Amino acid sequence: MPATFSVAGRLVDLHARTLRPATVHVHDGVIERIEPTDDVPDQYLLPGFIDAHVHVESSMLPPSEFARAAVVHGTVGTVSDPHEIANVLGVEGVEYMIADGAQVPFHFAFGAPSCVPATPFETSGATLGPDAVSALLDRKDVPYLSEMMNYPGVLDGAPEVLSKIRAAQVRDKPVDGHAPGVRGGDAEQYAAAGIQTDHECVSIEEAREKLDAGMKIAIREGSAAKNFDELIPLMEEAPEQLLFCSDDRHPDALAAGHINGLVRRALARGYDRYDVLRAACVHPVQHYGLDVGLLREGDSADFLVADDLDALSVQKTYVEGELVAAHGETRIERTASDTPNRFAAEPVAPTAFRLAAEGPRVRTITAVDNQLMTGTEIVETPVANGHAVADPSRDVLKLAVVNRYAAESTPAVAFVQGFGLERGALASSVAHDSHNVVAVGTSDAALARAVNAVVQHEGGISAVGEEADRSRVLPLPIAGLMSARPYDEVARRYTRLSEYAQQELGSPMEAPFMTLSFLSLLVIPQLKLSDRGLFDGATFAFVDLFPESAPTTP
């Protein structure tokens, strides 16, 4: 791309809320002049899209490769919480993400993770206390405090939690929220503590209460949590307080689309074009103070060219004046990625998942496709030879979490419904938030083979059938979270794994691996499993697997 060039078309001015013919003149990556022009090509110029909250790690791609995929869809930047890799590698992980993202023309804004580990009820690879968080916030390239998931700590006034919030406030940096189901007076208290955004609303009533408390709402549509349909009517009620985000987007979904898809859907429903585009482009830049251009003179030349404002078919994407994508193809060159990791788990035997039946009924997790929240049920204990076993005929499967940070540990085992596996098992070292190995299966033998396939590669996702040779695995050597391979290859391999889980193993879920990865996320109600036991996110306490057995201490 030459240092100086011009692009003409119908300019979408999201500040004046006008559409006018113009020529944009770019010099050295900056918009030098916007010139009114009578005769322009039949195309539209508009600011690039921003994902207002995403964990890049969930794409299973390092930042440099994520950018190569995202620019194809008109995304020029992200507000990225490196919480996932921080749970594995601590500050080293955050620094890795910043350094890797800096290799490519893309605007990554990585925050300081506020909750590492997310709770004290699981084993993680690192801890970030107030001093470490403050040191990260001192950096100019860390512009905000990432989602404060410890909402009980905020409401209880926990000193360590409040000190992290104050560290951001005294540096005049935004504070992101994470408060699923927090409503009424609690929502007001949460916002009053300095929390400014939330992306966890699952009902429009909850979102309205948080808007009333002064928070901005990020409408989320990811690979697991899909809240767009429920929340998009807010576009008529509070358009200036809205943003769009994906939160977690697996590689196949990222290859297919990004924020452009949410914009397209909102426009198709008849919402005001400028309101929708401001939520996708302007609001994240303004709220987080991002160094991203918004198609004004003097701005960084970050914009896209589309041939239709409704279909939003992105023809070209520019970042800092560089053509980074054209006609569905990325122009960003691949870069070398390091593979930092922390993985000590060793292979396990099927007997490691054996459970003595301690009561007539067992407490099960109810997994819900495309949602992070789970339910809970008490069902009759399936028993064989005195042991509690999976019963695929009733969709009662075994769920296990294996500590990845210790060579010798006893897996935590529970039961889950909703996956619908008829045979085999799935396993993943992408297991929010501490990223131990989580697995679901129809037998102890299948669980062991799925887990061991992940252990063999020191991280990855796997799907295995009942026969030893019927298995698939996608290695994730970067912190057990990300692949070093090209994004399109990772997307294809992930798709094949998902199809294997659905077509060969019988799962009816649209996103079985994404759903599995959240079954250990204790801060999302209701029932989850950590490497230390079964956990009730509503009461924030461990509970017995067999509710009628004698109380036990995990």
VOGU-3710 file (C-alpha; in Angstrom, 3 decimals, decimal comma):
1> mpatfsvagr> 0,000/0,000/0,000  1,505/3,372/-1,015  1,993/5,973/1,696  -0,426/8,310/-0,085  -3,691/7,227/-1,728  -7,320/8,213/-2,108  -10,618/6,315/-1,914  -13,945/7,718/-3,120  -17,480/6,669/-2,315  -20,530/7,570/-0,270
11> lvdlhartlr> -19,111/8,450/3,147  -21,136/7,332/6,160  -20,582/10,106/8,705  -21,573/8,606/12,063  -21,049/11,894/13,901  -23,177/14,143/11,682  -25,453/11,154/10,901  -25,285/11,932/7,194  -24,445/10,125/3,970  -22,533/12,165/1,406
21> patvhvhdgv> -20,282/11,624/-1,640  -16,645/12,245/-0,776  -13,049/11,319/-1,444  -10,868/10,295/1,511  -7,221/11,246/1,079  -4,740/9,250/3,164  -1,102/10,090/3,849  1,226/8,018/6,061  -1,641/6,130/7,649  -3,659/9,239/8,561
31> ierieptddv> -6,731/10,764/6,920  -5,256/14,010/5,636  -8,360/15,392/3,960  -11,976/14,489/3,208  -13,046/16,206/0,024  -16,655/16,617/-1,184  -16,965/14,903/-4,567  -19,873/14,873/-6,994  -19,166/11,727/-8,993  -18,111/8,755/-6,829
41> pdqyllpgfi> -18,134/4,970/-7,301  -21,160/3,011/-6,138  -19,614/2,028/-2,804  -19,758/3,106/0,829  -16,999/4,224/3,188  -17,537/3,722/6,911  -15,471/3,302/10,080  -14,227/-0,172/10,905  -15,990/-2,380/13,419  -14,849/-2,916/17,008
51> dahvhvessm> -15,587/-5,992/19,112  -16,272/-4,323/22,477  -15,467/-7,401/24,569  -13,726/-10,557/23,421  -11,362/-13,193/24,733  -9,104/-13,652/21,723  -7,915/-16,955/23,185  -11,366/-18,480/22,649  -10,834/-18,271/18,905  -8,024/-20,786/19,516
61> lppsefaraa> -5,801/-18,361/17,611  -3,034/-16,052/18,818  -3,776/-12,341/18,326  -1,773/-12,059/15,108  -3,795/-14,859/13,523  -7,097/-13,610/14,985  -6,458/-10,299/13,239  -5,885/-12,031/9,895  -9,367/-13,568/10,173  -11,221/-10,583/11,650
71> vvhgtvgtvs> -10,201/-7,946/9,102  -11,927/-9,910/6,354  -15,221/-8,984/8,059  -14,380/-5,301/8,516  -13,168/-5,529/12,108  -10,254/-3,185/12,779  -9,924/-3,550/16,539  -10,985/-5,359/19,675  -11,350/-4,645/23,356  -9,671/-7,846/24,473
81> dpheianvlg> -9,602/-9,391/27,934  -6,524/-11,679/28,195  -8,041/-13,307/31,240  -7,812/-16,808/29,796  -4,074/-16,905/29,210  -3,481/-14,959/32,422  -5,054/-17,821/34,358  -2,461/-20,127/32,814  0,666/-17,951/32,655  -0,045/-14,827/34,702
91> vegveymiad> 1,526/-11,528/33,631  3,734/-13,446/31,170  0,574/-14,438/29,308  -0,711/-10,864/29,104  2,655/-9,695/27,806  2,634/-12,476/25,219  -0,754/-11,348/23,887  0,327/-7,702/23,657  3,591/-8,576/21,905  2,023/-11,015/19,466
101> gaqvpfhfaf> -0,761/-8,593/18,555  1,733/-5,797/17,957  3,222/-7,731/15,040  0,249/-7,045/12,762  -1,749/-4,010/11,552  -4,720/-4,226/13,917  -5,887/-2,344/17,006  -5,778/-4,652/20,020  -6,693/-3,104/23,367  -5,763/-5,639/26,044
111> gapscvpatp> -7,040/-5,000/29,552  -5,612/-5,850/32,948  -7,345/-9,057/34,096  -9,154/-8,350/37,359  -9,959/-11,878/38,519  -7,081/-14,333/38,226  -8,075/-16,809/39,414  -11,765/-16,102/38,975  -12,514/-17,759/42,312  -10,502/-19,425/45,102
121> fetsgatlgp> -12,462/-22,632/44,484  -10,354/-23,965/41,605  -6,705/-24,513/40,698  -5,190/-22,065/38,231  -1,701/-21,507/36,915  -1,285/-18,000/38,300  -2,591/-15,336/40,645  -2,761/-11,618/39,866  -3,084/-9,608/43,055  -3,659/-5,845/43,353
131> davsalldrk> 0,029/-5,011/42,863  0,257/-6,996/39,615  -2,993/-5,475/38,333  -1,787/-1,965/39,217  1,493/-2,566/37,399  -0,373/-3,627/34,273  -2,634/-0,583/34,474  0,453/1,623/34,612  1,174/0,589/31,022  -0,100/2,870/28,268
141> dvpylsemmn> -0,950/-0,174/26,148  -3,317/-1,519/28,854  -6,227/0,949/28,708  -8,793/-0,594/31,054  -9,553/-3,051/33,883  -11,048/-6,223/32,460  -14,372/-7,668/33,552  -14,857/-7,754/37,310  -16,334/-11,245/37,603  -16,174/-11,332/41,373
151> ypgvldgape> -19,478/-9,521/41,744  -20,050/-11,027/45,229  -16,759/-9,415/46,239  -17,917/-6,064/44,851  -21,245/-6,271/46,682  -19,554/-7,388/49,915  -16,918/-4,651/49,686  -13,973/-7,080/49,586  -10,828/-4,934/50,034  -8,764/-6,675/47,339
161> vlskiraaqv> -11,579/-6,345/44,794  -12,181/-2,682/45,550  -8,453/-1,934/45,441  -8,273/-3,205/41,863  -11,215/-1,024/40,876  -9,612/1,991/42,566  -6,345/1,290/40,727  -8,191/1,791/37,436  -10,130/4,799/38,652  -7,099/6,751/39,844
171> rdkpvdghap> -5,539/6,203/36,407  -8,782/7,329/34,735  -9,230/3,962/33,036  -12,614/2,243/32,466  -13,752/-0,765/34,492  -15,614/-3,590/32,777  -18,301/-5,645/34,474  -19,515/-9,215/34,550  -22,625/-9,676/36,669  -25,025/-12,338/35,349
181> gvrggdaeqy> -28,398/-12,139/37,043  -27,446/-9,196/39,278  -30,497/-6,952/39,424  -32,319/-4,304/41,416  -30,467/-2,794/44,335  -27,530/-5,121/43,791  -27,129/-3,861/40,221  -27,199/-0,277/41,480  -24,572/-1,082/44,115  -22,417/-2,875/41,564
191> aaagiqtdhe> -22,522/0,121/39,205  -21,937/2,577/42,049  -18,682/0,765/42,852  -17,350/1,990/39,516  -18,384/-0,768/37,122  -19,256/0,794/33,776  -20,270/-2,003/31,396  -21,892/-5,419/31,383  -22,074/-8,078/28,673  -23,768/-10,836/30,695
201> cvsieearek> -27,430/-9,790/30,514  -29,660/-12,639/29,399  -32,980/-10,788/29,711  -34,017/-7,357/28,558  -35,417/-6,602/32,022  -31,994/-7,203/33,574  -30,362/-5,006/30,939  -32,840/-2,192/31,535  -32,084/-2,182/35,253  -28,360/-1,960/34,576
211> ldagmkiair> -28,916/0,813/32,037  -30,924/2,682/34,653  -27,985/2,238/37,032  -25,801/4,052/34,499  -24,024/1,114/32,888  -23,439/0,536/29,197  -24,663/-2,788/27,795  -22,631/-4,821/25,338  -25,031/-6,934/23,287  -23,326/-10,302/23,019
221> egsaaknfde> -23,539/-12,925/20,332  -20,770/-15,480/20,688  -20,305/-19,154/19,992  -21,872/-20,194/23,304  -23,874/-17,242/24,626  -26,313/-15,712/22,178  -28,241/-12,743/23,581  -28,768/-10,616/20,477  -32,428/-11,508/19,910  -33,357/-10,775/23,518
231> liplmeeape> -31,470/-7,494/23,843  -31,589/-5,813/20,421  -34,894/-3,988/21,172  -32,761/-1,782/23,432  -31,574/-0,135/20,222  -34,802/1,874/20,276  -34,679/2,604/24,012  -31,047/3,474/24,798  -28,986/3,445/21,581  -26,197/5,641/22,980
241> qllfcsddrh> -25,510/3,182/25,822  -25,021/0,110/23,625  -22,046/-1,731/22,167  -21,675/-5,027/20,288  -19,429/-7,882/21,353  -18,779/-11,554/20,779  -17,125/-12,410/24,140  -16,087/-15,874/22,938  -15,933/-16,830/19,274  -14,621/-20,184/18,149
251> pdalaaghin> -12,514/-20,396/14,961  -15,255/-21,688/12,676  -17,578/-18,864/13,700  -14,845/-16,240/13,310  -14,054/-17,494/9,826  -17,749/-17,043/8,921  -18,308/-13,574/10,356  -17,876/-11,175/13,233  -19,429/-7,865/14,331  -20,567/-7,280/10,745
261> glvrralarg> -23,114/-10,047/11,253  -24,691/-8,305/14,238  -24,872/-5,029/12,347  -26,491/-6,753/9,389  -29,103/-8,436/11,599  -29,940/-5,207/13,414  -30,373/-3,324/10,149  -32,570/-6,101/8,763  -34,929/-5,537/11,704  -35,344/-1,906/10,796
271> ydrydvlraa> -33,334/-0,198/13,534  -31,869/3,198/12,762  -28,742/2,780/10,638  -26,728/5,400/12,469  -27,665/4,065/15,893  -26,590/0,559/14,899  -23,326/1,632/13,306  -22,441/3,909/16,208  -22,805/0,948/18,570  -20,520/-1,122/16,344
281> cvhpvqhygl> -17,914/1,538/15,568  -18,060/4,730/17,627  -19,098/3,791/21,152  -16,223/1,372/21,891  -13,669/3,898/20,627  -15,126/6,673/22,754  -15,714/4,633/25,900  -12,269/3,024/26,031  -10,360/5,921/24,481  -9,055/3,713/21,689
291> dvgllregds> -6,549/5,031/19,185  -8,808/3,990/16,304  -9,933/6,305/13,541  -13,587/7,156/12,934  -13,364/8,581/9,418  -12,532/12,151/10,333  -9,720/14,382/9,147  -6,660/13,750/11,302  -7,833/10,260/12,317  -5,928/7,057/11,775
301> adflvaddld> -7,079/5,625/8,436  -9,097/2,720/9,849  -12,136/2,147/7,675  -13,854/-0,238/5,350  -15,398/-0,175/1,906  -18,753/-1,909/1,395  -20,844/-2,289/-1,721  -24,164/-2,250/0,123  -25,189/-0,690/3,427  -27,779/-3,339/4,239
311> alsvqktyve> -26,041/-6,544/3,202  -22,758/-5,036/4,419  -20,632/-6,999/2,026  -17,161/-5,820/3,044  -15,013/-5,307/-0,035  -11,919/-3,777/1,558  -10,607/-3,081/5,037  -7,907/-0,556/5,897  -5,980/-0,294/9,169  -3,696/2,707/9,605
321> gelvaahget> -3,845/3,233/5,868  -2,808/-0,325/5,013  -5,077/-2,514/2,909  -5,444/-5,514/5,229  -8,290/-7,367/3,486  -9,809/-7,310/0,027  -12,738/-9,228/-1,458  -12,886/-11,852/1,275  -9,138/-12,484/1,492  -6,808/-11,347/4,235
331> riertasdtp> -3,767/-9,340/3,208  -1,993/-9,644/6,557  1,056/-11,868/6,380  1,451/-14,678/8,896  3,947/-14,083/11,673  5,875/-16,470/13,874  4,195/-17,235/17,203  5,894/-18,487/20,345  4,266/-21,350/22,235  4,472/-20,574/25,963
341> nrfaaepvap> 2,677/-23,161/28,066  2,200/-24,565/31,558  1,009/-28,151/31,502  1,995/-30,814/34,041  -0,896/-33,296/33,868  -0,039/-36,894/33,062  -2,146/-39,632/31,425  -4,966/-41,054/33,522  -6,487/-44,525/33,739  -10,220/-45,200/33,373
351> tafrlaaegp> -10,348/-46,092/37,075  -9,542/-42,456/37,897  -13,130/-41,567/36,945  -14,765/-44,318/39,012  -17,362/-43,166/41,556  -18,776/-45,218/44,408  -22,567/-44,797/44,537  -23,216/-42,971/47,813  -26,953/-42,400/47,522  -30,097/-43,190/45,568
361> rvrtitavdn> -30,046/-39,889/43,714  -27,353/-37,757/42,131  -27,173/-34,024/41,532  -26,684/-33,278/37,826  -25,684/-30,210/35,847  -28,145/-29,290/33,095  -26,204/-27,870/30,162  -28,025/-25,558/27,744  -26,856/-25,181/24,157  -25,785/-21,632/23,277
371> qlmtgteive> -25,954/-20,454/26,891  -23,358/-20,105/29,641  -25,837/-20,535/32,472  -26,769/-24,044/33,544  -29,534/-25,638/35,569  -29,522/-28,447/38,076  -31,639/-31,539/38,621  -31,728/-34,436/41,048  -32,029/-37,751/39,204  -31,942/-41,393/40,111
381> tpvanghava> -28,351/-42,578/40,394  -27,337/-44,917/37,532  -25,427/-47,772/39,225  -23,337/-50,714/38,010  -21,410/-52,959/40,410  -21,797/-50,436/43,190  -20,446/-47,549/41,130  -22,284/-44,531/39,760  -21,989/-44,686/35,986  -23,119/-42,748/32,943
391> dpsrdvlkla> -26,478/-43,628/31,414  -26,570/-42,350/27,803  -30,114/-43,687/27,359  -31,267/-41,012/29,831  -28,675/-38,455/28,707  -26,944/-38,703/32,085  -23,250/-38,457/31,242  -20,118/-38,243/33,323  -18,339/-34,907/33,545  -14,758/-34,648/34,791
401> vvnryaaest> -12,210/-31,919/35,456  -8,513/-32,860/35,637  -5,999/-30,482/37,211  -3,558/-29,596/34,415  -1,058/-27,924/36,737  -0,139/-30,993/38,800  1,411/-34,267/37,661  -0,601/-36,289/40,142  -4,135/-35,326/41,093  -7,517/-36,956/41,466
411> pavafvqgfg> -10,075/-35,860/38,847  -13,273/-34,233/40,044  -16,231/-36,207/38,666  -19,906/-35,291/38,392  -22,847/-35,796/36,028  -24,312/-33,647/33,278  -27,401/-33,702/31,089  -27,988/-31,961/27,771  -25,028/-33,131/25,698  -26,903/-36,090/24,263
421> lergalassv> -23,791/-38,124/23,491  -24,703/-41,673/22,536  -21,128/-42,935/22,640  -17,556/-41,748/23,230  -16,295/-38,602/24,940  -15,128/-35,011/24,401  -12,285/-33,267/26,219  -10,754/-29,803/26,181  -8,017/-27,794/27,887  -10,052/-24,708/26,987
431> ahdshnvvav> -12,035/-24,786/30,219  -12,972/-21,406/31,628  -11,579/-19,922/33,644  -8,617/-21,843/35,026  -8,265/-24,036/31,943  -7,859/-27,385/33,537  -8,926/-30,301/31,335  -12,702/-30,762/31,196  -14,293/-33,854/29,648  -17,749/-35,351/29,133
441> gtsdaalara> -18,319/-38,960/28,213  -20,481/-42,053/28,126  -17,937/-44,322/29,867  -14,853/-44,142/32,046  -12,750/-45,697/29,282  -13,863/-43,078/26,755  -13,234/-40,275/29,246  -9,694/-41,515/29,832  -8,920/-41,685/26,111  -10,308/-38,213/25,442
451> vnavvqhegg> -8,391/-36,676/28,350  -5,182/-38,484/27,427  -5,387/-37,229/23,847  -5,318/-33,686/25,256  -2,547/-34,538/27,746  -0,411/-36,039/24,980  -0,299/-32,677/23,183  -0,089/-30,617/26,398  -3,340/-28,958/25,452  -6,049/-29,241/22,838
461> isavgeeadr> -9,564/-30,455/22,179  -10,451/-34,052/21,402  -13,376/-36,272/20,455  -13,172/-40,059/20,747  -15,488/-42,902/19,842  -15,804/-46,200/21,649  -13,086/-47,808/19,521  -9,492/-46,858/20,244  -8,831/-45,757/16,654  -11,928/-43,571/16,436
471> srvlplpiag> -10,551/-40,303/17,745  -9,897/-36,738/16,620  -7,696/-34,076/18,239  -6,774/-30,433/17,612  -3,510/-29,604/19,448  -3,352/-26,200/21,165  0,305/-25,723/22,097  0,037/-22,030/23,043  -0,914/-22,166/26,737  -3,195/-25,099/25,951
481> lmsarpydev> -5,551/-22,508/24,473  -4,382/-21,568/20,989  -2,999/-23,137/17,839  0,002/-21,861/15,906  -1,563/-22,951/12,598  -3,300/-20,664/10,024  -6,795/-19,573/11,004  -8,529/-21,254/8,074  -6,855/-24,572/8,874  -7,801/-24,276/12,559
491> arrytrlsey> -11,383/-23,458/11,548  -11,585/-26,523/9,296  -10,158/-28,856/11,926  -12,437/-27,456/14,596  -15,425/-27,884/12,293  -14,497/-31,519/11,670  -14,244/-32,135/15,417  -17,654/-30,559/16,020  -19,209/-32,566/13,193  -17,654/-35,744/14,589
501> aqqelgspme> -19,196/-34,990/17,997  -22,558/-34,370/16,377  -22,713/-36,961/13,605  -20,629/-39,817/15,003  -21,096/-39,396/18,755  -24,702/-38,177/18,650  -24,586/-34,736/20,313  -27,481/-32,512/19,203  -25,664/-29,386/20,375  -24,768/-26,651/17,903
511> apfmtlsfls> -21,550/-25,852/19,805  -20,666/-28,852/22,007  -17,052/-27,836/22,650  -17,929/-24,262/23,533  -20,646/-25,458/25,897  -18,226/-27,947/27,455  -15,620/-25,243/27,996  -17,991/-23,279/30,245  -19,075/-26,127/32,515  -16,184/-25,286/34,824
521> llvipqlkls> -16,893/-21,528/34,894  -17,919/-21,141/38,515  -18,916/-17,470/38,329  -21,820/-18,244/35,980  -24,767/-19,873/37,782  -25,950/-22,339/38,500  -24,192/-25,671/38,882  -20,598/-26,091/37,630  -17,619/-28,380/38,265  -14,087/-27,327/39,205
531> drglfdgatf> -11,113/-29,580/39,776  -12,044/-29,394/43,477  -15,666/-30,415/43,238  -19,267/-29,574/42,363  -20,013/-25,872/42,822  -23,266/-23,923/43,097  -22,770/-20,501/41,506  -25,978/-19,170/43,046  -24,840/-19,769/46,626  -21,128/-19,572/45,781
541> afvdlfpesa> -20,408/-22,788/47,664  -19,535/-26,414/47,035  -22,414/-28,901/47,135  -22,634/-32,679/47,485  -22,843/-34,797/44,360  -25,112/-37,207/46,205  -27,529/-34,883/48,020  -28,707/-37,533/50,454  -25,225/-38,663/51,467  -23,342/-37,413/54,492
551> pttp> -21,889/-33,896/53,992  -18,352/-33,852/52,645  -15,662/-31,195/52,433  -14,098/-30,825/48,964
//
